[in-house]
Each structure stands twice: as C-alpha cells, then as structure tokens.
Amino acid sequence: MAISPADLLAIDSSFEKSSFLDVCDSEEAKDLVAYFVQNIVSEAPDKRTYDETRAVRLGLASLGAFLQANVTGPVLEGRGKAEAIFLSALKGREILQNGVGLAKTDASMASFRRLCIRSLDTDGVSVYPYIPHIELFCLSRFIFTSGSVLPAEMPEIWSNPRESLSSHLAWTRLRIHLWHYRLITQPSLGPGSLFTKSGRWTDVPTLQELIEKSLLEAETSVVGTAETDENQGQPMWPQESRIQFRLEEANCHILLGNDRKARKALQSAAKVSGFVYALSGALGKRTRFQEKNISQLVVLAKSLQVSPTAANGQAVSESAPAALPLNDDTLLENIKFNSDQRPDEASALPIQLQDITPENQPSLRPVDQILLLTEATLKDTFSPTDSLTSEEILPFAVRVIQDESTNWQVYTQALLVRSRIELNRSRTIERGVLQMQALVDQVIVDTQEVVTSGRKPTANGEAETTVPGIKVTTDGEPDHSTDIKRPTSFLPAPKPSESASAHDRLRYVDALASPPRWHLESELAYAWTAVGSLVSALEIFKRLRLWPEVALCLSTTAASDDPDGRGGGGDEKARAIVRWRLFHRTGTAAETNDDDELENPGIDLSSLKASDFSGPERSPPPPNAPRLFCILGDLENDAQHYRRAWEISNRRFARAQRSLGELHLRRQEWTQARDAYALAVGVNRLNSEMWGRLGDIELRLARFPDAAAAFQRAIATSAGTSTGTGIEADSAAGEDARTWSNLGTALLSWYREVVAESKDRLTKLKSGEADPLGDAEAEEGKEEGQGASMESTRRAAELGKSAQRLLQDALQAFKRGAQLANSNWRIWDNVVTLAAALSPEPDLEDVVLGLRNVLRIRKSEDALDLDVLTLLVREATKTPAPVPNSGGSGNGSEGDGGTVGAGVYDPPRGTIENKIVALFETDIGPLITTASTAWSLISRLRAWRRDWAGALDAAEKGWRTAVGTASSSAALSTTSSEASWLTDPAEFDLVVQRTEELVAAYENYGVRVPAVGERWKGKARSAVRSVLGKARVSWEGDRRWEMLKRSLEELR
C-alpha cells in the first residue's frame, strides 16, 4: 500500500510521546544503519530492499533527532544506545582515510564522523567539522536522497505506488538539502553576519541548483494546482502543511538571495491561511517624558481562525523562553498607545483590521506568527541597515512577542529577530546583546549533553552530588568520558515543567529556518563586536574552533601603524593560525602525525608563529582547506595559495579563482584576471556579481561582445534565472543600475566597432582588396593574439543584430539603468546621446525624457547640450504650425505682413511638439544665464508657435546675454586670458550673430507686438549702435564691423 501525505504526517506525529532514537531498536533499522555505514566507508554495497514505511520512519526520526541535538533542544535522549548501534555496524569494517586503510580495531565514532563530515563536502566547501551526531543527518540524507533505499527521482507519470511515494517525499528531500546548505554556510564579517544573510555568500552552486530543483518538485507535490485551479478536488496535503511549505519556500529564497520570489511565497502563504496584516500607524507615547501622543508604527494582524489547539489537534504550549526587560531611563518597555483613539472611517486598512486597536489585538495562529517573523527577516536581509529600516521591522517582532499564546521555538525566533534589530540603536543595543546571549545560553544548555559522572538527576529533575567513580566500558559501548560539563546560563534555566517538549520545538523549525547552534553563537560574537567587546567575540570563535573566523577577526583589527597597540600584529597572528591549520611544523616530515595538536581546543594561539609552520602540507587537508588557502592568499598576497585552493577543491571552489582574479586586477594583469573570472563563472554560473566583474574586465580589454554577454548573464542571474535573455528580459530583472549601464556601454562600443569595420570594409572593397567577411578560412589560420578582422561584425551577425539594433539595445539598457538609479545624471545623459544618434529618425521622446531628468538632477546651465537642443527645435519646427480656419481676417498667416495672426499655437497634449515646448519653457528657460544660443533657440521655437512677443523677448535676452556677459567679463579682468568679445574673435562672432538675429526679430515680429509696433527700427538701431560703440577700439575696420555698419545704414 502506498504511503500518502496523511501517513507521513502521522509518522511525524508519532514521535511526540517517545524519543526519536527509539526507532533504532528494531532489527530492520539496525540492518539499514549497517547498510548506511557500509556506504560511508567506501565499500560498494549491494542493492537492498527495505520496508518503505519503516525506512521513512527511521529517516524522519534521524533528522528530528539531529535537529533536536543541534538546533532546538532539549538534550537528546538515547544517544548512547544509537551510538552503540553505529559502533556495532562499524565492527569488522576497514575505514579508509586518504586511501589508506585503518586497522579495524581503530574504528571509532570519531573516525566515522570525520568520514560523514567529508561526505557532505560540496564544491570545495565543508560543513562545520564539530557538529554533534552528524551521522544522524547523514543517515537521513542517505535514506531520502541517495535513491538506494527510497525513490529519489520524480517520475514523469505518477502511476505506481513507488513513484507516488517519490513525489510525496519531495518536500522531505527539499528539507534535507536546505539543512545541508545551512550546515555549509559560513559566518561572515560585518553587517552581513546574520545567518540569513551569510547564506547568500556561500559558493556551492551544485547544492543551490539541487535546492532549486527540489523546490519545484516539492511545490508540485504539496501545492500542485490546489491554489490555482478552483475545480481541483480536495488537496492531498492539509491547509496547515501548505502554509508551512510556503513559509519554508520564502525562507529558502531568502537564504539564496531571491527577495522577489520570497515575497511572492509570503503572499501565497497569507492567502492560503486567510491571514490579514498591515503595518500601520497609531497615536501613542514611546518615552517616559512624552506629553503628546504622536504617530507610532504598529503591526495590526488577525488570523482567520484561532483555537486553543493546533491544526493537528495538539494543544499549543504556553511555555516560552524568558524575555529581558529594556530597563531604560527614557524609553518605555512598550509603546503606550492612545486608548481613546477612534477608528478612521476613511481608513485604507483591510476591513478585517479596522475594528482592531493596537493594545487589544487577537491571538494569532503559530503559522501566522511565523509569517510575520519571515516578513521581518525579509526586510532585514534585503534592506539597508539604518534607523528607518529598524523602525519598520521592529513592530513585526513585537507583535509576536506580545501575543498571549505561542510556540516555544516561535517565541525564541521572535526574541532573536528583535535582538538583531535592537543592535542598530544605541538605547537598545545593550538589551539586544544580552537577549541574544540569553538565547545562546538557552540553546547550549538545551542541546549539550550533561556529564554522566559526578552528578546525576533525581526524580524531581534536579541534580544531586554523587561520589565520582571509575567505570570500565566494553568494546561496543561508547565512551562518554570526554563529555564536557553543562555550561551555566545567563538566566536561570527553566525547569522541565516550564520547558517545551522536543516535538513542540521541532514542529515549526523548518518554517522558521532556525539557525544551528554554532551559527547562533557566531552571530552573538559579532553582536559583541558591535559593543566593542572584541575579546568576547574571539573567545566564542576559539571555543567553537572556527579558525577561519578567528583569523579574519584578528586580521580585521590589525593596526599596522601602531604595532604596540591593541590590534598590533593582527595580520601576523592570523597568518600563524591559518598556517598552523594547513602546514606541518618547519623541519618535520610529511608523515609526521601531529593531528592531536590540531584538535586541541586549549592551545595557546599567542604562541603560534607563522615562521614555525612552513613544513609540508597536511595530508589529508583539514576541513575547509580551500577557504583557508584563500584567506592565506589574502594575507600573504600570494597567487600560489589561490591556485592550491582551486586544485584541492577539484576545481570547484569558485572563490579561489575570484580571489586570484582580484589579485591580477590589482597588478593590472587584465588577461590573467579575465581567465581567472572565466573559470570562476564556469563553476558558479548563478553568481551575478562574478558575471558583472567578468564583464568589467572584458570591457577593459575592449572585448565588447563578450562584455555584453557577461553583463546580460549578470542581469539574468540577479533576476533568479539561469540563462541570459538579453535586453528582452523582464523589466523587473536585475536591480543593479551599474550593470545595466555597463551593458549599455558595451553595446554602444560594440556598435561603434561594427560601424568602423563596415567603413573599413567598404574602403578595402573600393581599392580592389578581398572581402574581409568572405575570407573565413584565412581568419581561422591566424595566430592567437592577433584577433580576427571584423570580429565584432561577425559576432553581431551570428546573433542576427544589425548596427542599429545594437544601438537600440544600448539605449534600452541605459534607460533601465537610469530608472534604477534615477539620481544618476550621467546615465540619463547617455540616454540623451544615444536617443539623438538613432537613425533614420532620432527617438525624440527619449531625448526629452533624458534631458528633463538631467536638468532635474544637475539644476545647472552646464547641463545644456546645445547640439541636442538644436536637434529638438529643428525637429519640432520642420513643419509649419497649423492655423485655425475660422474664416475671419484675424487669422492671417505668417506671410500676411502686419497682421497680428491667429494667436499663439499650443501643440496638442501628448505630442512630441508639446513636450519639447514644455521642456524649453519650463526646464531650460529658468536656467539660462550665459548661453545666448539657448535663448536664440527659444526665440525660434516661440516664433514657430506665433508667440511674437515671446520670440522678440527671447531674442532680446539672447542679445543681452551675449553682450552683457562678455562685457562684464572684460570689466572684471584686464588680462587677455579672459574670453571676451572685445578681445576674442570667436566671441565677437557670437555677439554679431545675436545682434543680427535681434535686428531680424524686430523687423519680422516688431509690428506684431503692440508694445513695440512701428518703433521697431529705433530699437534695432539702438542695439546696433551699442555694439559698434563698444567695439570701435578693438574691431573697427574688421569685416564684422563693416557688417554691423551696413545693418545700421539699412535701418535709417
């Protein structure tokens, strides 16, 4: 009989009243464990068949026990019995390490766990090497994903029960892969140290692709068409499960850095749940001395239905971890909202929330609380770290914390989210650090085993002192003599009656994406650095034996200018730690066994010196050796270390080539940098930053087609796709304005090369030479490094792109970049340049759009491009303005002599002429101070509109600008270096041109302006006399002088 989703949920619920490891007692479970051990120790096991229900039960129990021991607590029961089963399976088997077989009597849980750790290595990245009970996770992973026990491949057609089981287990496989990814992710320095942020910087593309594939399979299995097809029958998975899946999907996308997909998953979860929430404002007081109520942010939320029992019929636990009070002399513990505030009838809130007050909100279901916390995590991960972001995120965590009834793990996560936010504010940072310390202590106390000798628990749960004794263990019995004592906690540990059961804590652990214990402690270490306690952070890293983090922390705090100061010698200490992990001591042989020194957590790091560890490389290399070699390469600036990291990882560790590429860039070795980044993107094709960096290098090397291809891949991968789609990609794709701008630059340069090659080809054809495009065989025989002629044209032809299409694509790229970086005038200026250069017709709409934004940003006359302005006026005035046909004599045309005409013409709204007129009148006119040519263009545009008074006014302003600016310049300076129309022939040419235009304006428009009328000749003569009088000394007798004299004579 096939296992249905209901059966899977029943198996999961069956662990509530028993220990997970009780499943290992059956003979079939022991046989399956032996089969797993045989697979791990590199022996080729035979294909075996197991009862599917029992295999699923053992796999779920192993995963649950592992998460209980490393994420949630309480202390795992029955671990000794489980270890004995694994040790029994190890008996008589030879464990291979680095190709050399160990003696069968040397087989132990420690050596077996090292093999389990190595089996989880992916793309040169290792998991944390000191994970307790890692064999349980590997057993669950083997059962569900290897395909040796249960089906792991989705069938094309679900026909038989076994294929149906594969689809039902897709969700479980996704969870296995996600936890594998979380075990691999490394803590990172700086603001990105949060567990949710660190996952985005982990280079494991193989596992990332596997997660994305499993996510699609799980979505098909759990959700199917239930949310999209109303005619679909009853879904196989209950509502609670479908909500949890959407929450896990959102956290999966957050971990992989896909914010849009995460938000979409949250919206789907809220829709399935019927949950309504909104971030709103309400009057209230935040400080103790505040007298008036002001608007405060608050999250209003209401579940569709709330019952005292969970969806599966189990009571919700009322126990919760302790929350620390704020105890601030200014801030209140909680915002005190105004209870007299009346609901606003015109409120934009959903109707379900309009009758809810901030201080009297209904209880929420646990899945809805998780949705609020995931929303907060999403905002925290993808928003800039500032006070505004913190104020927006905090209400989500506060809403969950203040809820009356909640799950233990949900409440723990809410406190953690609040702590992360409070680290960014001076008045709450103390509570944030101490609350995180309390949470870490709680997790450590709840997950770390108690020493069995010296103290033993009594019936009431308390511990009593006993006389230490000597105990002799048998060969098959695990040895717990090295168990460390249970640590003390910041707050009193809760009694068993006050704590939650393992099943309650694990119920929502996947939906919450709770971090493992060592990640939580690492986050605490970075929190201590935020308050200046570097010593506390280093002690945590040393206790966790996170040596890369210890080295990075020391290197970050190094003070090369103050060798005797607190951070003095940090780089040298970091080098010593990394070399200690990677190399034997100087002068020792490669066969020397000093691994005990590596596993000694109490080693004095201050005694280590880099010069003492220049011996042979350790074999086998330690976990995360590629990362250690990269850190050593950064510290010693040695390319050989990056190459060694690349080789150790079997050419899969992309960071090695990325770091090597950056080293070549610093040395300006462009070709070598390009080769390194090409190898990096070859193994990690989902990293948009590396694609963008490769594009920058290709651009620097003038390989424009390759640069364009790289930037297109960067844009596609940042949008969450795996293949480049070019400019035709979705407008929401790629949120990096710099990448879009660089793509536009690459396409524009490619266009220019194609045009240049086309001109060169025509020249050669006219001279009788062979056609470069027709000599393909000769091109193939050229030596490497010479490059093929017309390469850009060939590449464009292969893609079916003409020169004009490349130019249009460049314009679209610049427009997208300008939209994303709306305050960057340089990108908008590129939009103007390219839109004006299009042929056969320029894109005037984009020219106007770009110019308007450039002027909006720069607000300066220097932003005016006179050539582009001339283009706009020429295009707008190339056809006469239409004249209304009303039949009256007042509607004369421009050639009617002294007739006033038909009035000012206003182009219809939406036309390009209307936009050009608005641009000149609204945006350009107020900025002009010295550009007389701009006034000349405005005069021409107004005359086209039959605005005779405005045209004459613009001509006068243009003349005054040309004459007045130059004159003032001459008056302020007596040196010939100052450009002035009295000394500079070019400037005098401009003044003569403006004067001639003014005379023409008076002659053509004067009689049509009532304020001027027949006096236009007198005004024109006055303008000419003024210029002649000032220019007499400098330009008398010049041809331009004579031109003005003739104009004056004609006006008499």
Secondary structure, DSSP 8 states (H G I E B T S, - for coil): ----HHHHHHHHHTTTTS-GGGGGGSHHHHHHHHHHHHHHTT---------HHHHHHHHHHHHHHHHIIIII-S--SSHHHHHHHHHHHHTT---EETTEE--GGG--HHHHHHHHHHHT-BTTB---TT-TTHHHHHHHHHHHHSSSSS--S--SS--SHHHHHHHHTHHHHHHHHHHHHHHH----SGGGGSHHHHGGG---HHHHHHHHHHHHHHHHHHTTTTTT-TT----SS-HHHHHHHHHHHHHHHHHHT-HHHHHHHHHHHHHHHT-EEEEEEEEEEEETT--S-EEEEEEEEE-S---SB-TTS-B-------------SSEEEEEEE-TT----TT--S-GGGTT-BTTB-----HHHHHHHHHHHHHHHHHS-SSHHHHHHHHHHHHHHHT-SS--HHHHHHHHHHHHHHHTTSTTTHHHHHHHHHHHHHHHHHHHS---SSSEEE-TTS-EEE---------TTS---TT-------SS----GGGS--HHHHHTTHHHHT---HHHHHHHHHHHHHHTT-HHHHHHHHHHHT-HHHHHHHHHHT--TT-TTSTTTTHHHHHHHHHHHHHB--TT--TT---HHHHT-TT--GGG--GGG--SSB-SS--TTHHHHHHHHHHHHT-HHHHHHHHHHTTS--HHHHHHHHHHHHHTT-HHHHHHHHHHHHHH-TT-HHHHHHHHHHHHHTT-HHHHHHHHHHHHHHHTT-SS--GGGS-TTS---HHHHHHHHHHHHHHHHHHHHHHHHHHHHHHTT---GGG-HHHHHTS-TTT--TTHHHHHHHHTT--HHHHHHHHHHHHHHHHHHTTT-HHHHHHHHHHHHH-SSS--HHHHHHHHHHHHHHH-SGGG--HHHHHHHHHHHSSS--------STT---TTSTT---S------TTSHHHHHHHIIIIIIGGG-SS-HHHHHHHHHHHHHTT-HHHHHHHHHHHHHHHHHHHHHHHHH--STTS--TTT-HHHHHHHHHHHHHHHHHHHHHGGGSTTTGGGHHHHHHHHHHHHHHHHHHHHTTSHHHHHHHHHHHHT-
